[in-house]
Amino acid sequence: MKLRHFYSRLTNQIKALPLPPYADAIVAIALTSLTTTGLTFAIQQIGKVEPFELFVYDRLMQLRGDAPLDPRILIVGIGEDDIFEQNIVIPPDQTIAEAISILQESNPQIIGLDLHRNTPNPPGWSLLLEELQADNIVVIKKLGGKDSTTIEPPEGVPPERVGFNNFPVDPDGVVRRNLMFASDQDGRYFSFSLLLAIEYLKTLDVVPKGSIKNPDLLQLGEAVFVPLRPGNGGYHQVDARGYQILFNYRGNQAIRQVSLSDVLNDRVDASQVEGQIVLIGSTAESLKDLFFTPYSTGESTSHKMSGVEIHAQMVSQFLDAAVGDRPLFWFWPQWGELAWLWLWAVLGSIFAWIIRKPLVMGISFLGLLIVLSGSAYGLFLLQGWIPIVAPALALGLSMGFIVTYQSQQAQLQSLQAKQQQEMVMKLLGQSTSPEVANALWEERDRLLKSGKLPGQKLTATMLFSDIRGFSTLAERLPPEEVLDWLNEYLNEMVEAVMDYHGIVNKFTGDGLMAVFGVPVPRTAPEEIAEDAQHAVTCALEMSDRLELLNRDWSDRGFATAKMRIGIFTGPVVAGSLGGRERLEYGVIGDSVNTAARLEGCVKTRQPGACRILIARETLEYLDDQFIVEPWGEIELKGKEQLAEVYRVIRRRQETHSKAPFGAELPGKLSATPVSNLDATSLFDSSRVEKLPNPIGLDELM
């Protein structure tokens, strides 16, 4: 959990730097790939993936198939049939001596006896010792260790013709390595298989020597045998003591075999023996000289390979390497493996970043695994062993990290969006129409900066409303009744503002201030006109709602009310006002003051329950859609210049609907001629005589 939070903080800090486009992807992919590479490499070093890498190595060995039979090597195996025929579990010395004698008649190049004969197994002990004196005989010695004892070679055989038959076994019991040299208190020895190969190669004028580049490394022909080390291929916790190489099997059935009985009964042609390396050893399961190999998991019957067969395979590897038929295994240096891990971590990060659908991502993951496995198998055919499980782990981890990161970022963005929304609603209040809220939300990234709505200059229409005589009313009623009465009134007024896409910016006790045309700037003349028309239509709607409220209040015995509304269109500056502790959305400018003064001017003139006053600046945007009454030039409080004031009476077309935000008002359709209206439905005749001629009144008279 701490690592995830650190990773998220580090990502956000880097993203805060001045970075090019797609910085999020670049930063996330870079951090994920590097983190995954480091994590996978650490897991490698402690050996957690080694068993899986060895398992894959075995599969690759099986897929590679068998090489052709090695024509230089022949195994004389002591199998179950030989034991049955001899009627004895371990053939006596005389039988072994007789078999060696028969083989020598066919002139083998060298004979290796993979049988322990440190003590007599009569009869025939002296005959066996005599046969073992031949210069082309190599015998075995088992080197003792912590869990085993030393088994000496037969007496009388010179040390230069004695090789140890121990070979390293991996923790899972599989033989994958070839130990070439070892030593004990009596001296240093070649392995049994290496000694046989060296004796054979002498006929080809190939002798062991130190490498030209590094004299400490053995060279046979053109092959330099570099010792196996932790970090080679899939090995990371391997016991690499001594001089070991990776075992390059020829195949599961790649060495010719005959039985001991075939030799004794002269059923082996001399051509099969002449000039060959002949190994004699037990192959019977009952003799328990059997080992697991990379081929074991692919076999349905015989899961193990006899020790003599393994030695023959090792001899074949040495010979092939020396003459250039099959090169030795090679490995990448540590920096190469790191680059390999990083490559797949990058690929996983990129694919996970681009692909968001789980099914497609799963298919992509499988596809990348196939490419990874195919690449590794291709190199394996070229004798290169590179990790597969570790890069697959890096691939999966990187994809998982990116998916987790994206999920976390989505949650964070959702939280930030919610916080931004709460911030916006806190600034603008709850009294915004859904259309305005949606428009604002779509523009949030541009409007919100550092948690504020920065000041922006725009043209808007302001509406101020106030209840006439509210103070007197409040004195007569208990406070709780006043509050309920006022809330009922404000609720209706707020709904009217929202219906016409305005924002209730603030409440002024018994009144309110609404703004049309914010916070998303509307700069086109037709948009400004639309806001002004919305504001005036909203005022008429507020008047209608007040009339209904008065009827209801009268029926309930409550006091009725009269209302004044002032509307002005002009330039303002809108944005966040306040400090860190208290912040609100404000609209400031002379236009705001003018709208407020219009609402409060000439308070004694109150025709009807609701008086709506506008100035010439708003009238110019109304497109002759409303019937207004000119009140002449009036001095507004605090203003040096007189304002040309008009009272809004009604729309020219009574039937209308609320237009969606940004759409044209239905009032812009063809209007009903005023001359067709009944003048008495508009004015009381006595009032018409006393007032200046309203615009459009000539059409009525």
Steps between C-alpha positions, in 0.01 A plus 500: 500500500783740591681414177186578298457837674868584448470402135191716459663801671815464292293479181306811589818692586657411167180585315512843663823575311484673161466195277401453135163361383420144607701568816265284706565199279875560479539543876276205588666266249852606599439465873309174463757337272794600720323397820389169351846428362661565837243293684525208258879511508491487881265202489740336256799552724341323796417202279121518512457453125785252451285183532264636235786598269643148531162351422480714185857397413390136509207576271726678254736203501211267424365724223839523339495127423781245476812538294603204280665199665860574590709265280804530731351353816365157595345401832521144627217495746440252778121480492234289662533235228872467570436460871243232423733322262798512738268408786682748724432863588859625464704334227819341638847626413554216257195602293615860480855392411367274225286779354798739497715238330241443227464873441878547478512254212299756293753781571291762679664838543432504871293303752346663805393275785217669692494229767654521844760224542691606810454154659494153343175354376617145435568313301744662258648787705853447366372471142318830535804677643706372210250632245496836674871546441438582133587858402156566350304418818355775721340416834297697754543631851222639710603806693365508853318790650289605791234237430704233326823307529786472255509191281850439373584373149627146439856449625784526255331745261719812461342832614510648150243238395266560794211746477234584754144406413323755724278754333300784660128458548262795526269533802216345302713189435569574133847481345554818296862582573830337414783514755832487313762514776502411868751420768533325833781438742670268252516747215313658214299298250336535164142388475450152355330640189759774444787253532340271239448796266860621540640153426285477189590851378870417514447298183376822337803694628277697736652540845373699798662837554438834663305758307704772331279771652489340843747221583282393794229382259518160332506493121442195283537572131320831446268456798575694817323361805385793713394387849135534594427781744192623689307726266559286192171418330243408762753418771535750784544292815696219338789334683761578236804382692761329290515522124149441366330554166137475399425150378406499131322168452515344157156351544310243698583213261809631323768248607526148355467213747564128508457264791770320693350174383535615137874553554553172684306306237689669215190669364673837457661571163865611520421810295280625782799493735805585292631850569211570736466622855341208682341548841407205718247562776174395658169602343272270700249674720567251780862618521371850589754694298227718349447877495238753397584706192329787314323232296346324800176701509440427132533123531199278558691184601873540569533818704866461590829467318777267615830641622695343213265665248549839667879455483470410132292815439767707673773345287296583191468864612878535545573345162240712316631820660863416421440424131243781458190288435296633791615814683480533876215687663547875528336751731439870510700714742310641794443836331354315201253316722406828668436655160294192406288534814459873444391447139210277602410727790478791253292296255263394776467859622432634151240237414326541836495879458355487150256211545226555757272203427574199723433240228722672245767551764491131589536403134786748463671353805477151352628631167799664666572177689499312170744751350720476810499120496560489125796736529651299782446174313663641187807598700497161672531333160813713458631370834400810692319465830326818611237545772134461409318488832663816638410720201152344497472600865622851415242513220215394726606724789537805278156445350357447846670813634372712211146366541519567875644845438231584247232373735646707782527804274140449388392491864716803574361685200151405607575631848658815357203543268267467795708749696502736203127461464451569868729799468311632201166450669635662813612798295187528289251375754246226444272722294621424149303339223606154372589651162731759659647238732576269206654779297710607797611145570615446143709816529636425848859432392517838329309692764648356817857599578662433837160424648355833393296646219736774381351839423380537144351796324170434328162649419218370715147594606438557870160470671430641848173439679366627830172486696336835556429577865662185632632671814149605603375149431779346707413721798139377508568123482693260723851426364427133432196589290700760312769241425250243369320764295830630356631153415179421317537819299874452425448141395263610224730780389807274489315244290408772254864608470616143447229441239651776289865395542599764750716467809376623837820669608389611844202561727452846645263424782162528333650536155745332269755572233497284188744509211443383144803428278749366754726323581561372144570814295246569225658755268294494182235778476224244450613316816501820705156582362379155593618551861320835519180346363531215750533749785194705398293186437612372840380825662157455342496142625586623849209744475261219405624283786459787747141543388431132570675525837292802597178313422614203708619720788175692494300179520714389795472834675860597442627838393541564128803663339610734226834469325742725312743368237786685336682361191811634330730361228862605488866412558601336827788306649402158637712265706591371845495750785640454847791317661604150591249469784201645316452509126196589291416577142466873445387726217626855530488812289297812440241294314420314822450826686276633224276193516471538877417872467233423239329267745491765771432814300170694524363270767174690515401392148381142537248412227379152583642233726830481309690786343771410245738778395770478236736752342560589136811269502279196559218617275737501203540123535130414531438497125160666544365184662355676805251779553665763718396833646754786489553671833737757357844592628534439871785588736620186671655520844877540480497547122598824332334427168127455464375158404237449233256272683219279370244286677443155352132420467483170320626299202359576161435127459351358817542136407862398540713222632833491670780455250791266570823668600658654192192452278282769346197610698158422356431875527718553195236334289238718330322704768128563524431862391432722797212662311309173532518512882238650727645815650297461815679174568824695533427824684243669709375790281549761771863392538563527126388861500739592779812324365720580205415310186654149535687345208249312288201689648427677173406165356228465765342844490 
